[in-house]
Amino acid sequence: MRRIAIILAAVAIVMCCMAGTGMAKDKYIVATDTNFKPFSFKNAQGVYTGFDVEFWDAIAKEMKLDYKLQPMDFNGIIPGLQSGQVDAAVAGMSVKSKREEVIDFAFPYYKAGLVIMVKADNKDIMSIEDFPGKIVATKQGTSTVDFLKEAGMTPKLKELKKFPNISDAFMELAAGGCDAVFFDLPPLADYANNTGKGKVILRDPLYMGHYYGIATPAGSKLRDTISIGILRLMENGTYAKIYRKWFFTDPK
């Protein structure tokens, strides 16, 4: 908590220096990938919900930001930020140096990592060392694709199937079209504990621990406003409350 308070104070100083620079807008356009349960998805009532959606709404209320949530395909989010079509994006987006060359990230809000999911009766795949010669499914344009490439695993695979939505990879596994799904832990854990319960299993370990961040266009002063909102919610307990609601555990 003391660390958060120190960071919050530092960001507040920066914000004071920026006062009067014309940062505010009447309504911000905030992009999200609504096929990323439990972070962002449409429920049975047709309402967008999830950890990202609820946490962003809390930030907006805390910082008095009026906004419109804009569902977008994940691959279109960074171009949308670069072109100025959207003002921010909360989409389970990993903070990566390559992305920080073209966009900015507010204070990281979630620690994630990659995990393997296979059918419950699978005995062949226990780790990525067992991937050579196998068909692996994931979501296109994500950190998983980069991780497999950097690990030298991509050319060893029989095939890497990249889908626009991770739910498509789940269906591919269920249909026998791939041997494993490799992606971020939260949506895989959600699937394994709900729709795929008893049908799939997750394998240890967790690969490539990384953080999610709310993205803004490069140089946008909105980044610091969002950072203050995140830190305030972490400090006053709101973040932990929302986290427990969606992940059934205390924040990591």
N, C-alpha and C positions, 0 to 999 in steps of 0.2 A: 504493500500500500504506500509506503514511504517513497519507493521508486516512482510509482504512478503519480504521486503528488508533485514530485520534483519535475517530472516530464511535463505535467499539466501546467505548472507554473512557467516553465520555459516556453512552451507553445503559446501560452497566454501573452507573454511579453512580445513574441513575434507578431501576434494578432493585433496588439495595441499599436505596434509600429505600422501596421497595414491599415489602420483605421482611416476611413475617408478616401480609400483608393477606388471606390465604385465596385466593390466585389459583389454586393448583393443583387439578386435577381428576384423578380416577382414569383417565379416558379421554376424549379430545377427539374430537368429531365434526368431520371435515374434509371439506368439500364440494369436488367437482371436476366439471368438464364433460368427460365422457369421449368427446365427439365433436369433439375439437380436436387432431388429430394434427399435429405430433409431440409436443405438450405432454401430452395425456392421452387415452388410447384403450385399447380392449381388443384384445389381439393374437390371433393365430390359436389360441393355447392357452387363450383365454378369461381371460387375466390382464390386469389394468389396468396400463399402463406408460406411458412417455413422460417427457419432460424434467421437467414439473411433478411428476409422481408420484415420480420418482426423487430429485429435488432436495428435495421435501418430506420424504421418508423420511430423507434425510441430515440435514436440520434436526432432525427428531424424535429421531434417534439422538444427535445432538450435544447437544441440550438435554434429553434423557431424558424425552421426551413420549410417552405411550402414546396411540394414536389409532385411530379407525376411519375409513377412507376411504368417503365417502358420495357416490356418483354422483348428479348432479342436472342437470336442465335449466338452462341458463345463466340464463334469466329468473327462475328460482326461487331463485337463490343469495342475492341481496341481501335479499329478503323473509325467507329462512331465517336470515340473520345478524341481521336486525332483530328477529325473533321469538324469537331465542335457540335455535332448533332446531339450528343448527350453530355451532361455536365458531371456525371459520376456514374460508377458502376459497382454494384454489390452483387457478385456472381461467383463466390467461392474461387476467386482468382488468386493463384499463387504469386507471391512477390518474387520476381526473378530479375536479375541484373539486365537481361536482354530486354525485358518489358520496360524497365526503368529508363532505358535509353529513349523511349518515345512517350511514356506516360508517367504519372506520379502515383504514389500510394500513400494513403494516410497511415496512421499508427496500426500495426498488424493486430488483427482481432481474433485469429483462430489458428491454432497449431494443428497441422494435418500431416499426412504421409500416405504412401502408396501401399496397397495390400493386394494379395492374390485371392481370387474367389474361384472355386471349382465346384463341380457337382459333388454331392455328399459321399458318393461311392468312389470318387477318384483317389487312386493310390499312387499315381504316377508323378504328380506335381506337388512338391513340398516347398519349393523355393524357386527363384528365378533361374537357378542353376539347372533346373529341369525343363526350362523353356525350349532349348534347341530342338528343332524338328516338330514343334507344337504350333497350333494355331491359337493366337492370343488376340482377344478383343479389348478395345479401349475406346476412349472418346477422342476424336480428332482435334488437333490444335491445342492439346493440353500438355502439362508437364510430364505426363506418363510417356508420351511419344519421345520427348527429348531425353528422358531418363534411359529408356531402352536403347536409344541411339548412342548416347554417351557411354553406356555400359558395354557397348559392342555387341549387344544382343540382337539387334534388328536383323542383320544378315543371317543369323543362325536360326531364326524362326522359320517354320514352314510358311507362315503368313501372319502379318499383323493387320487385323481388320480394324479400321478406324471408322467409327460411327458418329453422326452428328449429335446424337443423344446417347447418354450412357444406358438409358432404358432399352435401347436397341441392342446393346451388347448383352444385357441380361436375357433378352429373348433369344439371342443367338446361342447363348450357352444352354438355355433350356431346350432348344431345338437340336442341340448336338452339332451346331455349326462352328463351334470353337472348343478348345480344351480348357481355357481359362479366361477370366476377365481380370485385368490388371488396371487398377484405378485408385482414386482417393478413398480412404477408409469410410468416411461418413455415409455416402450413398450406398456403398456395398454393405455396410453393417445394417443400414435401414432395410435394404432388400432382404438380407439374410435373416433378419428378425421378424419380417412381415410376409410379403408375398412369397419369398423363397424359403421360408422356414421349413427345415427338415429336408430340403431339396439341394441346398448348397451349403458350403462351409468355407470359412476364411482361414487362410494360412498365415502363420507368423513367418518371418518378422515383418515389422513396418519399415518400408524403404523410404529413403529421401525425405526425412522430416523437413517440413517447410511451413511457412505461414501464409495465410490468406490476408489480403488487404483490399480495402475499398479504393478503387482507382479513380483518378481525375485526369483531365488533360494536363500535359506538361506545363508547369508554371501557374496552374490554377490556384488562386488563394483559397478556394473552397476546401482544398486538402487540409489546411490547418484548422479550419472550422470543424471539419469532420473529426480530426484527431482529438480536438478538445472534447467533442461530444463523446467519442469512444472512451477516453480516459475518465471523464466524469461518470459515465455509466459503470465503468469498472470499479471506480472508487465508491460509488453509492450503493452497489449491490444489484443494480438492475441487470447488468450484463450476466452475472452469475444466475440470477433468477430465470432469464430467458434461456441461458445455456442448459440449465438443468431440465427445463421443460422439453427441450428438443433432443438432448443427448443422455438424459437420465443419470448424469454424473456431474461432479463439480468441474469447473474449468481446469484445463491442464496448465 
